[in-house]
Amino acid sequence: MLLPAAAAPARGRGRALRSALRDAVRSGRLAGGTRLPSSRELAADLGVSRGLVTEAYEQLTAESYLRSGRGAGTWVSEGVRAAERPVRDRAPRAAGARVDFRPGTPDLSLFPRSAWAAAQRTVFGRLPHGALGYPDPRGLPELREALAGLLARRRGVVADPERLVVCSGVAQATTLLGFVLRDEGVASVGVEDPGSPEHSSLFAATGLGTVPLPLDDEGLALAPLERSGVRAVVTTPAHQFPTGIGYSAQRRGALLGWARDADAVIMEDDYDGDFRYDRAPVGALQGLDPERVVYTGSVSKSLAPGLRLGWLIAPAALTERIVARKRTMDLGNPVLDQAVLADFIVRGGYDRQLRRCQRAYRERRDAMVAALGEHFPGTAVSGIAAGLHIIARLPARYGPEDVFLERAAGAGIALRPLRDCGTAGSEDGTLPLVLGYAHLSPGDIARGVAALAESWPTGRAGSC
């Protein structure tokens, strides 16, 4: 056996030998039923004392890795299963994309490091020792107060801090709601089609089915929703993902009317509602009927997704059940991060960050639209001037879609076609793409779209 005990420092040889034996059994190098050398033989082979080997054998026998019998020697236990080795693709991996136009990522270089560090110093200096105990599963009271004020002011939300639950982003908020709805007897949830694939996968993880529901120019189509029989639906009314439309006032009112008539719940995913570039953002749907709408949001687009900080504001009838589920899920979010965000909001840092991001993302959206107009003439950009992505419908002459996407990938350009977001496809022969721009500089956007045009077989796409 090749074991490293002799090479280990003198004081660590026993530990090294035990660890090496465990690893050999776990990996399958020492298969079940293998007879090990006697303690005298192995000690001589490794250049260590016999007592050290005897001690290692006894320890691993106690842990059930080995078995022994008087006069019968020492063997590897049959019941220990070797860890399965992951199958690795021996082919070389494709190089990373030169340009990644897939949506969903903010510009992480805009994260306000200095202001965040200042808030951390402030919090560390004043946070009482008692605050470091197990937290309220709802979240730190100071953060819930700060968020309630912020969301009421910026998004028109009816925000009672007692009904606000701090979550690990909208993903956890969705999961919490899914478990509670399942416990209420709900079997399936309506989802926008096209829509965010994450909604369906998160609800599926809670045991709920999903029913794709079509959109029209005003938002979620009401007739299919009414026929579906669902008692819950998830929506993105401020800036629908991925189509980019904003729900009309009439459709918002009709959707709430459906919820009242059907005794149903609407989940509002306000994932980028703060980012409107041509006018003030439309207020949240929840503000019109807080007893029918579960409002969710996060700092993933405004600060950074790695912070894993978000919120859920629940109707009174669901609040305590959501809090109870949150308690059993993780006992609450890290207190220090919550305290820092609360300080950051109260001191005006969050508002300043939003203004900074709005300026940057508006410039990048303009750069994307201009580059598409230059290199892909005839492209239609749909949706309102908002958010971190656009829908670009390239003329049919750039198809077929599969060939276009293959050539883009070959040029090192990552794209997401609209078809990845649901069952709804293009009916007019155009190539609808969901293009993210927030994480790219205007120069990178211009160069990326130019490179995409160069991947077209006739050279620059604009020459077609």
Contacts in CASP RR format, 6 or more apart in sequence:
PFRMAT RR
TARGET T0000
AUTHOR 0000-0000-0000
METHOD contacts of the structure
MODEL  1
MLLPAAAAPARGRGRALRSALRDAVRSGRLAGGTRLPSSRELAADLGVSR
GLVTEAYEQLTAESYLRSGRGAGTWVSEGVRAAERPVRDRAPRAAGARVD
FRPGTPDLSLFPRSAWAAAQRTVFGRLPHGALGYPDPRGLPELREALAGL
LARRRGVVADPERLVVCSGVAQATTLLGFVLRDEGVASVGVEDPGSPEHS
SLFAATGLGTVPLPLDDEGLALAPLERSGVRAVVTTPAHQFPTGIGYSAQ
RRGALLGWARDADAVIMEDDYDGDFRYDRAPVGALQGLDPERVVYTGSVS
KSLAPGLRLGWLIAPAALTERIVARKRTMDLGNPVLDQAVLADFIVRGGY
DRQLRRCQRAYRERRDAMVAALGEHFPGTAVSGIAAGLHIIARLPARYGP
EDVFLERAAGAGIALRPLRDCGTAGSEDGTLPLVLGYAHLSPGDIARGVA
ALAESWPTGRAGSC
1 24 0 8 1.000
1 30 0 8 1.000
1 36 0 8 1.000
1 37 0 8 1.000
1 42 0 8 1.000
1 45 0 8 1.000
3 17 0 8 1.000
3 20 0 8 1.000
3 21 0 8 1.000
3 24 0 8 1.000
3 46 0 8 1.000
4 16 0 8 1.000
4 20 0 8 1.000
5 13 0 8 1.000
5 14 0 8 1.000
5 16 0 8 1.000
5 17 0 8 1.000
5 20 0 8 1.000
5 46 0 8 1.000
5 47 0 8 1.000
5 48 0 8 1.000
5 52 0 8 1.000
6 13 0 8 1.000
6 46 0 8 1.000
6 47 0 8 1.000
6 48 0 8 1.000
7 16 0 8 1.000
8 14 0 8 1.000
8 15 0 8 1.000
8 16 0 8 1.000
8 17 0 8 1.000
13 48 0 8 1.000
13 52 0 8 1.000
14 48 0 8 1.000
14 52 0 8 1.000
14 55 0 8 1.000
14 56 0 8 1.000
17 46 0 8 1.000
17 48 0 8 1.000
17 52 0 8 1.000
17 53 0 8 1.000
17 56 0 8 1.000
18 56 0 8 1.000
18 59 0 8 1.000
18 60 0 8 1.000
21 30 0 8 1.000
21 56 0 8 1.000
21 60 0 8 1.000
21 65 0 8 1.000
21 66 0 8 1.000
22 60 0 8 1.000
22 63 0 8 1.000
22 65 0 8 1.000
23 29 0 8 1.000
24 30 0 8 1.000
25 32 0 8 1.000
25 60 0 8 1.000
25 65 0 8 1.000
25 66 0 8 1.000
25 76 0 8 1.000
25 77 0 8 1.000
25 80 0 8 1.000
25 82 0 8 1.000
26 80 0 8 1.000
26 82 0 8 1.000
26 83 0 8 1.000
27 82 0 8 1.000
27 83 0 8 1.000
28 82 0 8 1.000
28 83 0 8 1.000
30 36 0 8 1.000
30 76 0 8 1.000
31 76 0 8 1.000
31 82 0 8 1.000
32 75 0 8 1.000
32 76 0 8 1.000
32 77 0 8 1.000
32 78 0 8 1.000
32 79 0 8 1.000
32 80 0 8 1.000
33 75 0 8 1.000
33 76 0 8 1.000
33 77 0 8 1.000
33 78 0 8 1.000
34 75 0 8 1.000
34 76 0 8 1.000
35 73 0 8 1.000
35 74 0 8 1.000
35 75 0 8 1.000
36 42 0 8 1.000
36 57 0 8 1.000
36 66 0 8 1.000
36 73 0 8 1.000
36 74 0 8 1.000
36 75 0 8 1.000
36 76 0 8 1.000
37 45 0 8 1.000
38 73 0 8 1.000
38 74 0 8 1.000
39 50 0 8 1.000
39 51 0 8 1.000
39 53 0 8 1.000
39 54 0 8 1.000
39 57 0 8 1.000
39 74 0 8 1.000
40 50 0 8 1.000
42 53 0 8 1.000
43 49 0 8 1.000
43 50 0 8 1.000
43 51 0 8 1.000
43 52 0 8 1.000
43 53 0 8 1.000
46 53 0 8 1.000
57 66 0 8 1.000
57 68 0 8 1.000
57 74 0 8 1.000
60 66 0 8 1.000
61 67 0 8 1.000
61 68 0 8 1.000
61 74 0 8 1.000
64 77 0 8 1.000
64 79 0 8 1.000
64 80 0 8 1.000
65 76 0 8 1.000
65 77 0 8 1.000
65 80 0 8 1.000
66 74 0 8 1.000
66 75 0 8 1.000
66 76 0 8 1.000
66 77 0 8 1.000
67 74 0 8 1.000
67 75 0 8 1.000
67 76 0 8 1.000
67 77 0 8 1.000
68 74 0 8 1.000
68 75 0 8 1.000
95 412 0 8 1.000
96 412 0 8 1.000
97 412 0 8 1.000
97 413 0 8 1.000
97 414 0 8 1.000
98 411 0 8 1.000
98 412 0 8 1.000
98 413 0 8 1.000
98 448 0 8 1.000
98 451 0 8 1.000
99 412 0 8 1.000
99 413 0 8 1.000
99 414 0 8 1.000
99 440 0 8 1.000
99 444 0 8 1.000
99 447 0 8 1.000
99 448 0 8 1.000
99 451 0 8 1.000
99 452 0 8 1.000
100 413 0 8 1.000
100 414 0 8 1.000
100 439 0 8 1.000
100 440 0 8 1.000
101 413 0 8 1.000
101 414 0 8 1.000
101 415 0 8 1.000
101 416 0 8 1.000
101 433 0 8 1.000
101 435 0 8 1.000
101 436 0 8 1.000
101 437 0 8 1.000
101 440 0 8 1.000
101 448 0 8 1.000
102 414 0 8 1.000
102 415 0 8 1.000
102 416 0 8 1.000
102 434 0 8 1.000
102 436 0 8 1.000
103 242 0 8 1.000
103 388 0 8 1.000
103 389 0 8 1.000
103 416 0 8 1.000
103 434 0 8 1.000
103 435 0 8 1.000
103 436 0 8 1.000
104 301 0 8 1.000
104 388 0 8 1.000
104 389 0 8 1.000
104 436 0 8 1.000
104 438 0 8 1.000
105 305 0 8 1.000
105 388 0 8 1.000
105 436 0 8 1.000
105 438 0 8 1.000
105 439 0 8 1.000
106 300 0 8 1.000
106 301 0 8 1.000
106 302 0 8 1.000
106 304 0 8 1.000
106 305 0 8 1.000
106 357 0 8 1.000
106 388 0 8 1.000
106 438 0 8 1.000
106 439 0 8 1.000
107 357 0 8 1.000
107 360 0 8 1.000
107 361 0 8 1.000
107 438 0 8 1.000
107 439 0 8 1.000
107 440 0 8 1.000
108 304 0 8 1.000
108 439 0 8 1.000
110 353 0 8 1.000
110 356 0 8 1.000
110 357 0 8 1.000
110 360 0 8 1.000
111 303 0 8 1.000
111 304 0 8 1.000
112 303 0 8 1.000
112 349 0 8 1.000
112 352 0 8 1.000
112 353 0 8 1.000
112 356 0 8 1.000
115 344 0 8 1.000
115 349 0 8 1.000
115 352 0 8 1.000
115 353 0 8 1.000
116 340 0 8 1.000
116 344 0 8 1.000
119 340 0 8 1.000
119 341 0 8 1.000
119 343 0 8 1.000
119 344 0 8 1.000
119 347 0 8 1.000
120 336 0 8 1.000
120 340 0 8 1.000
122 343 0 8 1.000
123 336 0 8 1.000
123 339 0 8 1.000
123 340 0 8 1.000
123 343 0 8 1.000
124 336 0 8 1.000
127 335 0 8 1.000
127 336 0 8 1.000
127 339 0 8 1.000
131 140 0 8 1.000
131 335 0 8 1.000
131 339 0 8 1.000
132 335 0 8 1.000
133 335 0 8 1.000
134 331 0 8 1.000
135 331 0 8 1.000
135 332 0 8 1.000
135 333 0 8 1.000
135 335 0 8 1.000
135 338 0 8 1.000
136 332 0 8 1.000
137 165 0 8 1.000
137 323 0 8 1.000
137 326 0 8 1.000
137 327 0 8 1.000
137 331 0 8 1.000
137 332 0 8 1.000
138 144 0 8 1.000
138 162 0 8 1.000
138 164 0 8 1.000
138 165 0 8 1.000
138 166 0 8 1.000
138 323 0 8 1.000
138 326 0 8 1.000
139 165 0 8 1.000
139 166 0 8 1.000
139 332 0 8 1.000
139 333 0 8 1.000
139 338 0 8 1.000
140 166 0 8 1.000
140 335 0 8 1.000
140 338 0 8 1.000
140 339 0 8 1.000
140 342 0 8 1.000
141 161 0 8 1.000
142 338 0 8 1.000
142 339 0 8 1.000
142 342 0 8 1.000
143 166 0 8 1.000
143 338 0 8 1.000
143 339 0 8 1.000
143 341 0 8 1.000
143 342 0 8 1.000
143 345 0 8 1.000
144 161 0 8 1.000
144 162 0 8 1.000
144 164 0 8 1.000
144 166 0 8 1.000
145 161 0 8 1.000
145 342 0 8 1.000
146 341 0 8 1.000
146 342 0 8 1.000
146 345 0 8 1.000
146 346 0 8 1.000
147 159 0 8 1.000
147 161 0 8 1.000
147 164 0 8 1.000
147 166 0 8 1.000
147 311 0 8 1.000
147 345 0 8 1.000
148 159 0 8 1.000
148 160 0 8 1.000
148 161 0 8 1.000
148 164 0 8 1.000
149 159 0 8 1.000
150 345 0 8 1.000
150 350 0 8 1.000
151 157 0 8 1.000
151 159 0 8 1.000
151 284 0 8 1.000
151 295 0 8 1.000
151 311 0 8 1.000
151 313 0 8 1.000
152 158 0 8 1.000
152 159 0 8 1.000
154 274 0 8 1.000
154 281 0 8 1.000
154 354 0 8 1.000
155 270 0 8 1.000
155 273 0 8 1.000
155 274 0 8 1.000
155 281 0 8 1.000
155 283 0 8 1.000
155 284 0 8 1.000
156 283 0 8 1.000
156 284 0 8 1.000
156 287 0 8 1.000
157 284 0 8 1.000
157 286 0 8 1.000
157 287 0 8 1.000
157 290 0 8 1.000
157 295 0 8 1.000
157 313 0 8 1.000
158 286 0 8 1.000
158 287 0 8 1.000
158 290 0 8 1.000
158 313 0 8 1.000
159 313 0 8 1.000
160 313 0 8 1.000
162 319 0 8 1.000
163 313 0 8 1.000
163 314 0 8 1.000
163 315 0 8 1.000
163 316 0 8 1.000
163 319 0 8 1.000
164 311 0 8 1.000
164 312 0 8 1.000
164 313 0 8 1.000
165 173 0 8 1.000
165 176 0 8 1.000
165 311 0 8 1.000
165 312 0 8 1.000
165 313 0 8 1.000
165 314 0 8 1.000
165 319 0 8 1.000
165 322 0 8 1.000
165 323 0 8 1.000
165 326 0 8 1.000
166 309 0 8 1.000
166 310 0 8 1.000
166 311 0 8 1.000
166 332 0 8 1.000
166 333 0 8 1.000
166 338 0 8 1.000
167 173 0 8 1.000
167 176 0 8 1.000
167 296 0 8 1.000
167 298 0 8 1.000
167 310 0 8 1.000
167 311 0 8 1.000
167 312 0 8 1.000
167 326 0 8 1.000
167 333 0 8 1.000
168 308 0 8 1.000
168 309 0 8 1.000
168 310 0 8 1.000
168 330 0 8 1.000
168 333 0 8 1.000
169 296 0 8 1.000
169 297 0 8 1.000
169 298 0 8 1.000
169 300 0 8 1.000
169 308 0 8 1.000
169 309 0 8 1.000
169 310 0 8 1.000
169 311 0 8 1.000
170 269 0 8 1.000
170 271 0 8 1.000
170 296 0 8 1.000
170 297 0 8 1.000
170 298 0 8 1.000
170 300 0 8 1.000
170 310 0 8 1.000
171 198 0 8 1.000
171 202 0 8 1.000
172 310 0 8 1.000
172 329 0 8 1.000
173 294 0 8 1.000
173 296 0 8 1.000
173 297 0 8 1.000
173 298 0 8 1.000
173 310 0 8 1.000
173 311 0 8 1.000
173 312 0 8 1.000
174 198 0 8 1.000
174 199 0 8 1.000
174 202 0 8 1.000
174 203 0 8 1.000
174 234 0 8 1.000
174 267 0 8 1.000
174 269 0 8 1.000
174 296 0 8 1.000
175 202 0 8 1.000
175 205 0 8 1.000
175 206 0 8 1.000
175 329 0 8 1.000
176 312 0 8 1.000
176 322 0 8 1.000
176 325 0 8 1.000
176 326 0 8 1.000
176 329 0 8 1.000
177 265 0 8 1.000
177 267 0 8 1.000
177 294 0 8 1.000
177 296 0 8 1.000
177 312 0 8 1.000
177 314 0 8 1.000
177 318 0 8 1.000
177 322 0 8 1.000
178 186 0 8 1.000
178 189 0 8 1.000
178 202 0 8 1.000
178 203 0 8 1.000
178 206 0 8 1.000
178 207 0 8 1.000
178 208 0 8 1.000
179 206 0 8 1.000
179 325 0 8 1.000
180 318 0 8 1.000
180 321 0 8 1.000
180 322 0 8 1.000
180 325 0 8 1.000
181 189 0 8 1.000
181 206 0 8 1.000
181 208 0 8 1.000
181 232 0 8 1.000
181 265 0 8 1.000
182 206 0 8 1.000
182 207 0 8 1.000
182 208 0 8 1.000
183 321 0 8 1.000
186 208 0 8 1.000
186 231 0 8 1.000
186 232 0 8 1.000
187 208 0 8 1.000
187 209 0 8 1.000
188 208 0 8 1.000
188 209 0 8 1.000
188 210 0 8 1.000
188 211 0 8 1.000
188 230 0 8 1.000
189 199 0 8 1.000
189 203 0 8 1.000
189 208 0 8 1.000
189 209 0 8 1.000
189 210 0 8 1.000
189 211 0 8 1.000
189 230 0 8 1.000
189 232 0 8 1.000
189 233 0 8 1.000
189 234 0 8 1.000
189 267 0 8 1.000
190 210 0 8 1.000
190 211 0 8 1.000
190 212 0 8 1.000
190 213 0 8 1.000
190 225 0 8 1.000
190 228 0 8 1.000
190 230 0 8 1.000
190 232 0 8 1.000
190 233 0 8 1.000
190 234 0 8 1.000
191 199 0 8 1.000
191 200 0 8 1.000
191 203 0 8 1.000
191 210 0 8 1.000
191 211 0 8 1.000
191 212 0 8 1.000
191 213 0 8 1.000
191 233 0 8 1.000
191 234 0 8 1.000
192 199 0 8 1.000
192 212 0 8 1.000
192 213 0 8 1.000
192 215 0 8 1.000
192 220 0 8 1.000
192 234 0 8 1.000
192 235 0 8 1.000
192 236 0 8 1.000
192 240 0 8 1.000
192 241 0 8 1.000
193 212 0 8 1.000
193 213 0 8 1.000
193 214 0 8 1.000
193 215 0 8 1.000
193 422 0 8 1.000
193 423 0 8 1.000
193 424 0 8 1.000
194 215 0 8 1.000
194 242 0 8 1.000
194 243 0 8 1.000
194 418 0 8 1.000
194 421 0 8 1.000
194 422 0 8 1.000
194 423 0 8 1.000
194 424 0 8 1.000
195 236 0 8 1.000
195 240 0 8 1.000
195 241 0 8 1.000
195 242 0 8 1.000
195 421 0 8 1.000
195 422 0 8 1.000
196 236 0 8 1.000
196 241 0 8 1.000
196 242 0 8 1.000
196 269 0 8 1.000
196 421 0 8 1.000
197 420 0 8 1.000
197 421 0 8 1.000
197 422 0 8 1.000
199 210 0 8 1.000
199 234 0 8 1.000
199 269 0 8 1.000
200 210 0 8 1.000
203 209 0 8 1.000
203 210 0 8 1.000
203 234 0 8 1.000
204 210 0 8 1.000
211 228 0 8 1.000
211 230 0 8 1.000
212 422 0 8 1.000
212 423 0 8 1.000
213 220 0 8 1.000
213 221 0 8 1.000
213 224 0 8 1.000
213 225 0 8 1.000
213 228 0 8 1.000
213 233 0 8 1.000
214 221 0 8 1.000
214 224 0 8 1.000
214 424 0 8 1.000
215 221 0 8 1.000
215 240 0 8 1.000
215 243 0 8 1.000
215 245 0 8 1.000
215 424 0 8 1.000
217 245 0 8 1.000
218 245 0 8 1.000
218 247 0 8 1.000
218 248 0 8 1.000
218 250 0 8 1.000
218 251 0 8 1.000
219 237 0 8 1.000
219 240 0 8 1.000
219 245 0 8 1.000
219 246 0 8 1.000
219 247 0 8 1.000
219 248 0 8 1.000
219 251 0 8 1.000
220 233 0 8 1.000
220 235 0 8 1.000
220 247 0 8 1.000
220 251 0 8 1.000
220 255 0 8 1.000
222 251 0 8 1.000
222 254 0 8 1.000
222 255 0 8 1.000
222 258 0 8 1.000
225 233 0 8 1.000
225 255 0 8 1.000
225 258 0 8 1.000
226 258 0 8 1.000
226 262 0 8 1.000
229 262 0 8 1.000
230 264 0 8 1.000
231 262 0 8 1.000
231 263 0 8 1.000
231 264 0 8 1.000
231 265 0 8 1.000
232 264 0 8 1.000
232 265 0 8 1.000
232 266 0 8 1.000
232 267 0 8 1.000
233 264 0 8 1.000
233 265 0 8 1.000
233 266 0 8 1.000
233 267 0 8 1.000
234 266 0 8 1.000
234 267 0 8 1.000
234 269 0 8 1.000
235 247 0 8 1.000
235 255 0 8 1.000
235 266 0 8 1.000
235 267 0 8 1.000
235 268 0 8 1.000
235 269 0 8 1.000
235 285 0 8 1.000
236 268 0 8 1.000
236 269 0 8 1.000
236 270 0 8 1.000
236 271 0 8 1.000
237 246 0 8 1.000
237 247 0 8 1.000
237 252 0 8 1.000
237 255 0 8 1.000
237 268 0 8 1.000
237 285 0 8 1.000
238 246 0 8 1.000
238 247 0 8 1.000
238 270 0 8 1.000
238 272 0 8 1.000
238 273 0 8 1.000
238 281 0 8 1.000
238 282 0 8 1.000
238 283 0 8 1.000
238 284 0 8 1.000
238 285 0 8 1.000
238 386 0 8 1.000
239 245 0 8 1.000
239 246 0 8 1.000
239 271 0 8 1.000
239 272 0 8 1.000
239 273 0 8 1.000
239 275 0 8 1.000
239 276 0 8 1.000
239 384 0 8 1.000
239 386 0 8 1.000
239 387 0 8 1.000
240 246 0 8 1.000
240 247 0 8 1.000
241 269 0 8 1.000
241 271 0 8 1.000
241 389 0 8 1.000
241 421 0 8 1.000
242 389 0 8 1.000
242 391 0 8 1.000
242 418 0 8 1.000
242 421 0 8 1.000
242 434 0 8 1.000
243 382 0 8 1.000
243 383 0 8 1.000
243 391 0 8 1.000
244 382 0 8 1.000
244 383 0 8 1.000
244 384 0 8 1.000
244 386 0 8 1.000
244 387 0 8 1.000
244 389 0 8 1.000
244 390 0 8 1.000
244 391 0 8 1.000
245 382 0 8 1.000
245 383 0 8 1.000
245 384 0 8 1.000
246 282 0 8 1.000
246 383 0 8 1.000
246 384 0 8 1.000
247 255 0 8 1.000
247 285 0 8 1.000
252 285 0 8 1.000
252 288 0 8 1.000
253 288 0 8 1.000
255 266 0 8 1.000
255 285 0 8 1.000
256 266 0 8 1.000
256 285 0 8 1.000
256 288 0 8 1.000
256 289 0 8 1.000
256 292 0 8 1.000
256 293 0 8 1.000
258 264 0 8 1.000
259 265 0 8 1.000
259 266 0 8 1.000
259 289 0 8 1.000
259 292 0 8 1.000
259 293 0 8 1.000
260 289 0 8 1.000
260 292 0 8 1.000
264 292 0 8 1.000
265 292 0 8 1.000
265 293 0 8 1.000
265 294 0 8 1.000
265 315 0 8 1.000
265 318 0 8 1.000
266 285 0 8 1.000
266 292 0 8 1.000
266 293 0 8 1.000
266 294 0 8 1.000
267 293 0 8 1.000
267 294 0 8 1.000
267 296 0 8 1.000
268 284 0 8 1.000
268 285 0 8 1.000
268 286 0 8 1.000
268 293 0 8 1.000
268 294 0 8 1.000
268 295 0 8 1.000
268 296 0 8 1.000
269 296 0 8 1.000
269 297 0 8 1.000
270 284 0 8 1.000
270 295 0 8 1.000
270 296 0 8 1.000
270 297 0 8 1.000
271 297 0 8 1.000
271 298 0 8 1.000
271 300 0 8 1.000
271 301 0 8 1.000
272 301 0 8 1.000
272 386 0 8 1.000
272 387 0 8 1.000
272 388 0 8 1.000
273 281 0 8 1.000
273 386 0 8 1.000
273 387 0 8 1.000
274 281 0 8 1.000
274 302 0 8 1.000
274 354 0 8 1.000
274 358 0 8 1.000
275 281 0 8 1.000
275 301 0 8 1.000
275 357 0 8 1.000
275 358 0 8 1.000
275 361 0 8 1.000
275 386 0 8 1.000
275 387 0 8 1.000
275 388 0 8 1.000
276 282 0 8 1.000
276 384 0 8 1.000
276 385 0 8 1.000
276 386 0 8 1.000
276 387 0 8 1.000
277 358 0 8 1.000
277 361 0 8 1.000
277 362 0 8 1.000
277 365 0 8 1.000
277 385 0 8 1.000
277 386 0 8 1.000
277 387 0 8 1.000
278 384 0 8 1.000
278 385 0 8 1.000
278 386 0 8 1.000
281 386 0 8 1.000
284 293 0 8 1.000
284 295 0 8 1.000
285 293 0 8 1.000
285 295 0 8 1.000
286 293 0 8 1.000
286 294 0 8 1.000
286 295 0 8 1.000
286 313 0 8 1.000
287 293 0 8 1.000
290 313 0 8 1.000
290 315 0 8 1.000
291 315 0 8 1.000
291 316 0 8 1.000
291 317 0 8 1.000
292 315 0 8 1.000
293 315 0 8 1.000
294 312 0 8 1.000
294 313 0 8 1.000
294 314 0 8 1.000
294 315 0 8 1.000
294 318 0 8 1.000
295 312 0 8 1.000
295 313 0 8 1.000
296 310 0 8 1.000
296 311 0 8 1.000
296 312 0 8 1.000
296 313 0 8 1.000
297 310 0 8 1.000
297 311 0 8 1.000
297 312 0 8 1.000
298 305 0 8 1.000
298 309 0 8 1.000
298 310 0 8 1.000
298 311 0 8 1.000
299 307 0 8 1.000
299 309 0 8 1.000
299 310 0 8 1.000
299 341 0 8 1.000
300 306 0 8 1.000
300 307 0 8 1.000
300 310 0 8 1.000
301 357 0 8 1.000
301 387 0 8 1.000
301 388 0 8 1.000
301 438 0 8 1.000
302 350 0 8 1.000
302 353 0 8 1.000
302 354 0 8 1.000
302 357 0 8 1.000
303 309 0 8 1.000
303 350 0 8 1.000
303 353 0 8 1.000
307 337 0 8 1.000
307 341 0 8 1.000
308 333 0 8 1.000
309 333 0 8 1.000
309 337 0 8 1.000
309 338 0 8 1.000
309 341 0 8 1.000
312 322 0 8 1.000
314 322 0 8 1.000
326 332 0 8 1.000
341 350 0 8 1.000
344 350 0 8 1.000
360 438 0 8 1.000
361 387 0 8 1.000
361 388 0 8 1.000
361 437 0 8 1.000
361 438 0 8 1.000
362 385 0 8 1.000
363 442 0 8 1.000
364 437 0 8 1.000
364 438 0 8 1.000
364 440 0 8 1.000
364 441 0 8 1.000
364 442 0 8 1.000
364 445 0 8 1.000
365 385 0 8 1.000
365 387 0 8 1.000
365 390 0 8 1.000
365 437 0 8 1.000
366 442 0 8 1.000
367 437 0 8 1.000
367 442 0 8 1.000
367 443 0 8 1.000
367 445 0 8 1.000
367 446 0 8 1.000
368 390 0 8 1.000
368 392 0 8 1.000
368 435 0 8 1.000
368 436 0 8 1.000
368 437 0 8 1.000
368 445 0 8 1.000
368 449 0 8 1.000
369 381 0 8 1.000
369 390 0 8 1.000
370 446 0 8 1.000
371 445 0 8 1.000
371 446 0 8 1.000
371 448 0 8 1.000
371 449 0 8 1.000
371 450 0 8 1.000
372 379 0 8 1.000
372 381 0 8 1.000
372 392 0 8 1.000
372 449 0 8 1.000
373 379 0 8 1.000
374 449 0 8 1.000
374 462 0 8 1.000
375 449 0 8 1.000
375 450 0 8 1.000
375 452 0 8 1.000
375 453 0 8 1.000
375 460 0 8 1.000
375 461 0 8 1.000
375 462 0 8 1.000
376 392 0 8 1.000
376 394 0 8 1.000
376 395 0 8 1.000
376 398 0 8 1.000
376 449 0 8 1.000
376 453 0 8 1.000
376 461 0 8 1.000
376 462 0 8 1.000
377 462 0 8 1.000
378 394 0 8 1.000
378 395 0 8 1.000
379 392 0 8 1.000
379 393 0 8 1.000
379 394 0 8 1.000
379 395 0 8 1.000
380 392 0 8 1.000
380 393 0 8 1.000
380 430 0 8 1.000
381 390 0 8 1.000
381 391 0 8 1.000
381 392 0 8 1.000
381 393 0 8 1.000
382 390 0 8 1.000
382 391 0 8 1.000
382 393 0 8 1.000
383 390 0 8 1.000
383 391 0 8 1.000
387 438 0 8 1.000
388 436 0 8 1.000
388 437 0 8 1.000
388 438 0 8 1.000
389 434 0 8 1.000
389 435 0 8 1.000
389 436 0 8 1.000
389 437 0 8 1.000
389 438 0 8 1.000
390 434 0 8 1.000
390 435 0 8 1.000
390 436 0 8 1.000
390 437 0 8 1.000
391 418 0 8 1.000
391 432 0 8 1.000
391 433 0 8 1.000
391 434 0 8 1.000
391 435 0 8 1.000
392 432 0 8 1.000
392 433 0 8 1.000
392 435 0 8 1.000
393 426 0 8 1.000
393 430 0 8 1.000
393 431 0 8 1.000
393 432 0 8 1.000
393 433 0 8 1.000
394 404 0 8 1.000
394 430 0 8 1.000
394 431 0 8 1.000
394 432 0 8 1.000
394 433 0 8 1.000
395 430 0 8 1.000
395 431 0 8 1.000
396 428 0 8 1.000
396 429 0 8 1.000
396 430 0 8 1.000
396 431 0 8 1.000
397 464 0 8 1.000
398 404 0 8 1.000
398 431 0 8 1.000
398 456 0 8 1.000
398 461 0 8 1.000
398 464 0 8 1.000
399 431 0 8 1.000
401 417 0 8 1.000
401 419 0 8 1.000
401 426 0 8 1.000
401 431 0 8 1.000
404 431 0 8 1.000
405 415 0 8 1.000
405 417 0 8 1.000
407 455 0 8 1.000
407 456 0 8 1.000
407 457 0 8 1.000
408 414 0 8 1.000
408 415 0 8 1.000
408 452 0 8 1.000
408 455 0 8 1.000
409 415 0 8 1.000
410 455 0 8 1.000
411 451 0 8 1.000
411 452 0 8 1.000
411 454 0 8 1.000
411 455 0 8 1.000
412 451 0 8 1.000
413 448 0 8 1.000
413 451 0 8 1.000
413 452 0 8 1.000
413 455 0 8 1.000
415 433 0 8 1.000
415 435 0 8 1.000
415 452 0 8 1.000
416 433 0 8 1.000
416 434 0 8 1.000
416 435 0 8 1.000
417 431 0 8 1.000
417 432 0 8 1.000
417 433 0 8 1.000
417 434 0 8 1.000
418 424 0 8 1.000
418 425 0 8 1.000
418 426 0 8 1.000
418 432 0 8 1.000
418 433 0 8 1.000
418 434 0 8 1.000
419 425 0 8 1.000
419 426 0 8 1.000
419 432 0 8 1.000
420 434 0 8 1.000
421 434 0 8 1.000
425 432 0 8 1.000
426 432 0 8 1.000
437 445 0 8 1.000
452 461 0 8 1.000
453 459 0 8 1.000
453 460 0 8 1.000
453 461 0 8 1.000
453 462 0 8 1.000
454 460 0 8 1.000
456 464 0 8 1.000
458 464 0 8 1.000
END
